[in-house]
């Protein structure tokens, strides 16, 4: 019985024996992503038990219809060619067939069928099957294998088109970056077997910067002003230099890659966001450094939306939850930037740079086009996730307009904005986070 080992050479042997999925470089993908995603590296040393067709059939859902061979092949190719570009955690070789994947990787196969299904009811049924399979194998049978890892990554990446998963993971302490992770990242960066490797490397580098920015901002949430007596400006410039260094390492063709640019601008936004939510101690307490970070945040948001709106609505179905998380955070921050009440902050310039209302108008328009442009088969009485989300953003847009009018005229009800420039956490209308139904994922990822 084979095991998934922490040794890079053993990893290569374990995965390279399967020519349909990956070899060498991809094995290091798995290990690196496993360390970033799983609660305990020890679990990765547990025996690997292959899953059979019986393992898939054992969970039944009344609404689940197995796709035809032709449809299944379409789903696999769609996942490989359209979805993986946003989160290239896996390299599926062209000769991998859907039938073979169903036998060898039933959990991954189910996740792929779910994420690429154009039927809301079928997608929901597949996700229920996957949820039960993952919970049973990981929590009840204590299994650990490549199929579960890949299926879990696919589920996390595309399972839920809301802010709930992203919010959920923001509340989990990330694993410490280890020398082995650094070695794996370096090996992947050097190999670059496919262009997707370069995207993954850049995504990981940007995420490391984001995590460092969160560490810098954490003490301020507890009421302190500077971490360990070191000026925040020092950290900001250090993180900015890391972003620029990562950008310099990109190949010429990747410097204009849409996915990379989204993550690049999102990271710039994250490090400038450090001081956005601080409470001002006096009406004129906007020092030069804070003004610099606020404008840096604003410019990063504008650049992010410039890239986001170049993506056709039909491609929104391929977004991972991280893209929607970036969207959510950018809208939240832009609202706050638009409502800072301080004589040294120019809200008119904010609207000229990135006007929230037209941005919401365009977003709502695009979301309403997704079903038609992507050819989705809407068979749910509740409507598609994209249409429901468009309705929520449309409602939020109307409420934001009302609030802006009150702020400008000073007439109306309390809008949740204090005169010192801090916007209350729940001030933005319509931006609520729902973690209902996610307790099972907590059981998997959070150690007791």
C-alpha positions as CSV (number, residue, x, y, z in Angstrom):
1,X,0.0,0.0,0.0
2,X,1.5,3.3,-1.1
3,X,1.6,6.5,0.9
4,X,1.8,10.2,0.0
5,X,5.2,11.2,1.3
6,X,6.6,14.5,2.3
7,X,9.8,13.7,0.4
8,X,9.8,15.4,-3.0
9,X,11.4,12.4,-4.8
10,X,8.8,10.1,-3.3
11,X,6.1,12.6,-4.4
12,X,7.3,12.4,-8.0
13,X,7.2,8.6,-7.9
14,X,3.7,8.6,-6.4
15,X,2.3,10.9,-9.1
16,X,4.5,10.4,-12.1
17,X,3.3,6.8,-12.3
18,X,0.0,8.1,-13.5
19,X,0.6,9.6,-17.0
20,X,-2.8,11.0,-17.3
21,X,-2.5,13.6,-14.6
22,X,1.0,14.8,-13.9
23,X,4.7,14.1,-13.3
24,X,7.5,15.6,-11.4
25,X,6.5,19.3,-11.4
26,X,2.9,18.6,-10.8
27,X,3.7,16.4,-7.9
28,X,5.3,19.4,-6.3
29,X,2.2,21.3,-7.1
30,X,0.2,18.9,-5.0
31,X,2.6,19.0,-2.0
32,X,2.8,22.7,-2.0
33,X,-1.0,23.2,-2.3
34,X,-1.6,20.5,0.3
35,X,0.6,22.3,2.8
36,X,-1.2,25.5,2.1
37,X,-4.7,23.9,2.3
38,X,-4.8,21.0,4.8
39,X,-5.0,21.4,8.5
40,X,-2.3,18.9,9.4
41,X,0.6,17.8,7.3
42,X,0.7,14.6,9.3
43,X,-2.5,13.5,7.5
44,X,-0.6,13.5,4.2
45,X,1.4,10.5,5.5
46,X,-1.6,8.3,6.0
47,X,-2.2,5.3,3.6
48,X,-3.5,6.1,0.2
49,X,-6.6,4.0,-0.6
50,X,-7.7,4.2,-4.2
51,X,-11.4,5.0,-4.7
52,X,-13.4,2.8,-7.0
53,X,-16.6,3.2,-9.0
54,X,-18.4,1.7,-5.9
55,X,-17.1,4.6,-3.8
56,X,-18.8,7.0,-6.2
57,X,-22.0,5.1,-6.5
58,X,-22.3,4.6,-2.8
59,X,-23.7,8.2,-2.4
60,X,-26.9,8.8,-4.2
61,X,-28.9,12.0,-4.9
62,X,-32.3,11.9,-6.4
63,X,-31.7,14.8,-8.9
64,X,-28.3,13.6,-10.1
65,X,-28.1,12.4,-13.7
66,X,-24.8,11.0,-14.9
67,X,-23.7,12.8,-18.1
68,X,-23.3,11.0,-21.4
69,X,-19.8,10.1,-22.5
70,X,-19.8,13.0,-24.9
71,X,-21.0,15.5,-22.3
72,X,-18.5,14.2,-19.7
73,X,-15.6,14.7,-22.1
74,X,-16.9,18.3,-22.7
75,X,-16.9,18.9,-19.0
76,X,-13.3,17.7,-18.6
77,X,-12.1,19.8,-21.5
78,X,-14.0,22.9,-20.2
79,X,-12.4,22.5,-16.8
80,X,-9.0,22.0,-18.2
81,X,-9.1,24.8,-20.8
82,X,-11.3,27.5,-19.1
83,X,-11.4,27.0,-15.4
84,X,-7.9,26.0,-14.5
85,X,-6.4,29.2,-15.8
86,X,-7.8,30.9,-12.8
87,X,-6.4,28.4,-10.3
88,X,-3.9,26.1,-12.0
89,X,-3.5,23.6,-9.2
90,X,-3.7,20.6,-11.5
91,X,-2.4,19.8,-15.0
92,X,-4.7,17.5,-16.9
93,X,-3.0,16.0,-19.9
94,X,-4.9,16.0,-23.2
95,X,-5.2,12.2,-23.4
96,X,-7.0,11.9,-20.0
97,X,-10.5,10.6,-20.7
98,X,-13.6,11.2,-18.6
99,X,-14.2,7.5,-18.1
100,X,-10.7,6.9,-16.8
101,X,-11.0,9.8,-14.4
102,X,-14.3,8.6,-13.1
103,X,-12.7,5.2,-12.2
104,X,-9.4,6.6,-10.8
105,X,-10.4,10.0,-9.4
106,X,-14.2,9.8,-8.7
107,X,-14.2,12.8,-6.2
108,X,-12.3,15.0,-8.6
109,X,-14.5,13.8,-11.5
110,X,-17.6,14.8,-9.5
111,X,-16.2,18.2,-8.7
112,X,-15.4,18.8,-12.3
113,X,-18.9,17.7,-13.4
114,X,-20.3,20.1,-10.8
115,X,-18.2,23.2,-11.6
116,X,-18.8,22.8,-15.3
117,X,-22.5,21.9,-15.3
118,X,-24.8,24.4,-16.9
119,X,-27.8,23.1,-14.8
120,X,-28.2,24.6,-11.3
121,X,-30.1,21.5,-10.1
122,X,-27.4,19.2,-11.4
123,X,-24.7,21.3,-10.0
124,X,-26.3,21.4,-6.5
125,X,-26.7,17.6,-6.6
126,X,-23.1,17.0,-7.6
127,X,-21.9,19.3,-4.8
128,X,-24.0,17.4,-2.3
129,X,-22.5,14.1,-3.4
130,X,-19.0,15.6,-3.2
131,X,-19.7,17.1,0.2
132,X,-20.8,13.7,1.5
133,X,-17.9,11.8,-0.1
134,X,-15.2,14.2,1.3
135,X,-16.7,14.2,4.7
136,X,-17.0,10.4,4.8
137,X,-13.5,9.7,3.5
138,X,-11.7,12.3,5.5
139,X,-13.6,12.6,8.8
140,X,-15.1,9.1,9.2
141,X,-12.7,6.8,7.4
142,X,-9.6,9.0,8.0
143,X,-8.4,8.4,4.4
144,X,-5.9,10.6,2.7
145,X,-5.2,10.4,-1.0
146,X,-4.6,12.4,-4.1
147,X,-8.2,12.2,-5.3
148,X,-9.5,13.7,-2.1
149,X,-6.8,16.4,-2.2
150,X,-7.6,17.4,-5.8
151,X,-11.3,17.1,-5.3
152,X,-11.1,19.3,-2.2
153,X,-9.1,21.9,-4.0
154,X,-11.6,22.0,-6.8
155,X,-14.5,22.2,-4.3
156,X,-12.8,25.1,-2.4
157,X,-11.9,26.8,-5.7
158,X,-15.3,26.7,-7.4
159,X,-17.9,25.3,-5.1
160,X,-19.6,28.4,-3.9
161,X,-20.3,31.6,-5.8
162,X,-20.7,33.8,-2.7
163,X,-18.5,35.5,-0.2
164,X,-19.1,32.8,2.4
165,X,-16.1,30.5,1.6
166,X,-13.7,33.4,1.2
167,X,-14.9,35.0,4.4
168,X,-14.7,31.6,6.1
169,X,-11.0,31.1,5.1
170,X,-10.1,34.6,6.1
171,X,-11.0,33.6,9.7
172,X,-8.6,30.6,9.7
173,X,-5.0,31.1,10.7
174,X,-2.9,30.2,7.7
175,X,0.0,27.7,8.0
176,X,3.4,29.1,8.4
177,X,5.5,29.2,5.3
178,X,8.2,26.5,5.7
179,X,11.6,26.0,4.0
180,X,10.2,23.0,2.2
181,X,7.4,25.1,0.8
182,X,9.9,27.7,-0.3
183,X,12.0,24.9,-2.0
184,X,8.9,23.5,-3.7
185,X,8.0,27.0,-5.0
186,X,11.5,27.6,-6.2
187,X,11.5,24.2,-8.1
188,X,8.2,25.0,-9.7
189,X,9.4,28.5,-10.7
190,X,12.5,27.0,-12.3
191,X,10.7,24.2,-14.1
192,X,7.7,26.0,-15.6
193,X,6.6,23.0,-17.6
194,X,3.4,24.9,-18.7
195,X,2.3,28.6,-18.7
196,X,0.0,27.6,-15.9
197,X,3.0,27.0,-13.7
198,X,4.0,30.6,-14.0
199,X,0.5,31.7,-13.0
200,X,0.5,29.5,-10.0
201,X,3.9,30.7,-8.8
202,X,2.8,34.3,-9.1
203,X,-0.4,33.6,-7.3
204,X,1.5,32.0,-4.4
205,X,4.0,34.9,-4.2
206,X,1.2,37.4,-4.1
207,X,-0.7,35.5,-1.4
208,X,2.5,35.5,0.7
209,X,2.6,39.3,0.4
210,X,-1.1,39.5,1.4
211,X,-0.5,37.4,4.4
212,X,2.4,39.6,5.5
213,X,0.2,42.6,5.1
214,X,-2.5,41.0,7.3
215,X,0.2,40.3,9.9
216,X,1.2,44.0,9.9
217,X,-2.4,45.2,10.2
218,X,-3.4,42.7,12.9
219,X,-2.0,44.7,15.9
220,X,-3.9,47.8,14.9
221,X,-7.2,45.9,15.1
222,X,-6.3,45.5,18.8
223,X,-5.9,49.2,19.3
224,X,-2.1,49.6,18.9
225,X,-0.6,52.1,16.5
226,X,2.6,50.5,15.2
227,X,3.7,46.9,15.4
228,X,6.8,46.5,17.6
229,X,7.6,50.1,17.2
230,X,8.5,49.8,13.5
231,X,6.7,52.4,11.3
232,X,4.1,50.9,9.1
233,X,5.5,52.8,6.1
234,X,8.6,50.6,6.4
235,X,6.5,47.5,6.0
236,X,4.5,49.0,3.1
237,X,7.5,49.9,1.0
238,X,9.1,46.5,1.8
239,X,5.9,44.7,0.6
240,X,5.7,46.9,-2.5
241,X,9.3,46.0,-3.4
242,X,8.3,42.3,-3.2
243,X,5.4,42.9,-5.6
244,X,7.7,44.6,-8.0
245,X,10.3,41.8,-7.8
246,X,7.6,39.2,-8.5
247,X,6.5,41.2,-11.5
248,X,10.0,41.5,-12.8
249,X,10.3,37.7,-12.7
250,X,7.4,37.3,-15.1
251,X,7.9,36.4,-18.7
252,X,7.0,39.0,-21.3
253,X,3.7,37.3,-22.3
254,X,2.7,36.8,-18.6
255,X,3.1,40.5,-17.8
256,X,-0.3,41.1,-19.6
257,X,-2.0,38.0,-18.4
258,X,-5.5,38.9,-17.0
259,X,-5.4,36.4,-14.1
260,X,-2.0,37.6,-13.0
261,X,-3.0,41.3,-13.3
262,X,-6.1,40.7,-11.1
263,X,-3.9,39.1,-8.4
264,X,-1.3,41.8,-8.8
265,X,-3.6,44.7,-8.3
266,X,-5.5,42.9,-5.6
267,X,-2.2,42.5,-3.7
268,X,-1.4,46.2,-4.2
269,X,-4.8,47.0,-2.8
270,X,-4.3,44.6,0.2
271,X,-1.1,46.2,1.4
272,X,-2.4,49.7,1.0
273,X,-5.6,48.7,2.8
274,X,-3.6,48.4,6.0
275,X,-4.6,51.8,7.3
276,X,-8.0,52.2,5.6
277,X,-10.0,51.0,8.6
278,X,-8.1,52.9,11.4
279,X,-10.0,55.3,13.5
280,X,-8.8,58.9,13.2
281,X,-8.0,60.4,16.6
282,X,-8.7,64.0,15.3
283,X,-10.5,65.6,12.4
284,X,-7.2,66.5,10.7
285,X,-5.3,63.4,11.6
286,X,-4.6,62.4,8.0
287,X,-0.8,62.3,7.9
288,X,1.2,62.2,4.7
289,X,1.8,58.4,4.9
290,X,-1.9,57.6,5.4
291,X,-2.9,59.8,2.5
292,X,-0.4,58.0,0.4
293,X,-1.8,54.6,1.4
294,X,-5.4,55.6,0.8
295,X,-4.6,56.9,-2.7
296,X,-2.6,53.7,-3.3
297,X,-5.6,51.7,-2.3
298,X,-7.8,53.8,-4.5
299,X,-5.5,53.5,-7.6
300,X,-5.2,49.7,-7.0
301,X,-9.0,49.4,-6.9
302,X,-9.4,51.4,-10.1
303,X,-6.7,49.2,-11.9
304,X,-8.4,46.0,-10.6
305,X,-11.8,47.1,-12.1
306,X,-10.1,48.2,-15.3
307,X,-8.9,44.6,-15.7
308,X,-12.1,42.9,-14.4
309,X,-14.3,44.7,-16.9
310,X,-12.2,43.5,-19.8
311,X,-13.3,39.9,-19.0
312,X,-16.5,38.9,-20.9
313,X,-19.5,37.9,-18.7
314,X,-19.5,34.4,-20.1
315,X,-16.2,33.8,-18.4
316,X,-17.6,34.7,-14.9
317,X,-18.7,31.1,-14.6
318,X,-15.0,30.1,-14.6
319,X,-14.0,32.5,-11.7
320,X,-12.7,30.9,-8.5
321,X,-14.1,32.2,-5.2
322,X,-10.9,34.2,-4.8
323,X,-11.9,36.5,-7.7
324,X,-15.3,37.2,-6.2
325,X,-13.6,37.7,-2.8
326,X,-11.4,40.4,-4.5
327,X,-14.5,41.9,-6.0
328,X,-16.2,42.1,-2.6
329,X,-13.2,43.6,-0.9
330,X,-12.7,46.2,-3.6
331,X,-16.3,47.3,-3.4
332,X,-16.2,47.5,0.4
333,X,-13.0,49.6,0.4
334,X,-14.3,51.9,-2.4
335,X,-17.4,52.6,-0.4
336,X,-15.3,53.5,2.6
337,X,-13.0,55.7,0.5
338,X,-16.0,57.4,-0.9
339,X,-17.4,58.3,2.5
340,X,-14.4,59.4,4.5
341,X,-15.4,62.6,6.2
342,X,-12.2,64.6,6.6
343,X,-11.1,68.0,5.2
344,X,-7.8,66.5,4.0
345,X,-9.5,63.8,2.0
346,X,-11.0,64.6,-1.4
347,X,-14.0,62.4,-2.1
348,X,-14.7,64.2,-5.4
349,X,-11.3,63.0,-6.6
350,X,-12.3,59.5,-5.4
351,X,-15.4,59.6,-7.6
352,X,-13.4,60.9,-10.5
353,X,-10.9,58.1,-10.1
354,X,-13.3,55.2,-9.4
355,X,-16.9,56.0,-9.1
356,X,-18.7,53.3,-7.1
357,X,-22.2,53.8,-8.6
358,X,-21.2,53.4,-12.3
359,X,-19.0,50.5,-11.3
360,X,-22.0,48.8,-9.6
361,X,-24.1,49.6,-12.7
362,X,-21.7,47.8,-15.0
363,X,-21.3,44.9,-12.6
364,X,-25.1,44.4,-12.4
365,X,-25.4,44.6,-16.2
366,X,-22.6,42.0,-16.6
367,X,-24.0,39.6,-14.0
368,X,-27.4,39.7,-15.7
369,X,-25.7,38.7,-19.0
370,X,-23.9,35.6,-17.6
371,X,-26.7,33.1,-17.9
372,X,-27.4,34.0,-21.6
373,X,-23.8,34.5,-22.7
374,X,-22.5,31.3,-20.9
375,X,-25.5,29.2,-22.1
376,X,-26.6,28.3,-18.6
377,X,-29.7,26.1,-18.2
378,X,-31.5,27.8,-15.4
379,X,-33.8,25.1,-13.9
380,X,-34.0,26.4,-10.3
381,X,-37.1,28.2,-9.0
382,X,-34.9,30.5,-7.1
383,X,-33.1,31.7,-10.3
384,X,-29.4,31.5,-11.0
385,X,-26.7,32.6,-8.6
386,X,-25.6,35.3,-11.0
387,X,-29.1,36.7,-11.3
388,X,-29.7,36.6,-7.6
389,X,-26.3,38.3,-7.0
390,X,-27.1,41.0,-9.6
391,X,-30.3,41.7,-7.7
392,X,-28.4,42.1,-4.5
393,X,-25.9,44.4,-6.0
394,X,-28.6,46.4,-7.7
395,X,-30.3,46.9,-4.4
396,X,-27.0,47.9,-2.8
397,X,-26.4,50.4,-5.5
398,X,-29.7,52.1,-4.8
399,X,-28.9,52.3,-1.1
400,X,-25.4,53.6,-1.7
401,X,-26.9,56.3,-3.9
402,X,-29.2,57.3,-1.0
403,X,-26.3,57.4,1.5
404,X,-24.1,59.5,-0.8
405,X,-26.9,62.0,-1.1
406,X,-27.3,62.2,2.6
407,X,-23.6,62.6,3.1
408,X,-23.4,65.4,0.5
409,X,-26.5,67.3,1.8
410,X,-26.2,66.5,5.5
411,X,-29.9,65.8,5.5
412,X,-31.4,62.4,6.4
413,X,-31.0,59.5,8.8
414,X,-27.7,58.3,10.4
415,X,-25.7,56.6,7.7
416,X,-23.3,54.7,10.0
417,X,-20.3,57.1,9.3
418,X,-18.7,58.8,12.2
419,X,-17.3,62.4,11.8
420,X,-13.7,61.1,12.4
421,X,-13.6,59.3,9.1
422,X,-14.1,55.7,10.2
423,X,-17.0,53.8,8.5
424,X,-18.6,51.2,10.7
425,X,-18.0,47.6,9.8
426,X,-21.6,46.9,8.7
427,X,-22.1,50.3,7.1
428,X,-22.1,49.2,3.4
429,X,-25.7,48.1,2.5
430,X,-26.1,44.6,1.2
431,X,-22.6,43.4,2.0
432,X,-23.4,40.7,4.6
433,X,-21.5,37.5,5.0
434,X,-23.4,34.2,5.5
435,X,-21.5,31.2,6.8
436,X,-24.5,29.0,7.2
437,X,-24.1,25.5,6.0
438,X,-20.3,25.7,6.2
439,X,-19.8,23.9,9.5
440,X,-18.8,20.7,7.8
441,X,-15.9,22.5,6.0
442,X,-14.8,23.9,9.4
443,X,-14.7,20.3,10.8
444,X,-12.3,19.4,8.0
445,X,-10.0,22.4,8.1
446,X,-9.9,23.5,11.7
447,X,-8.2,21.2,14.2
448,X,-10.2,20.9,17.5
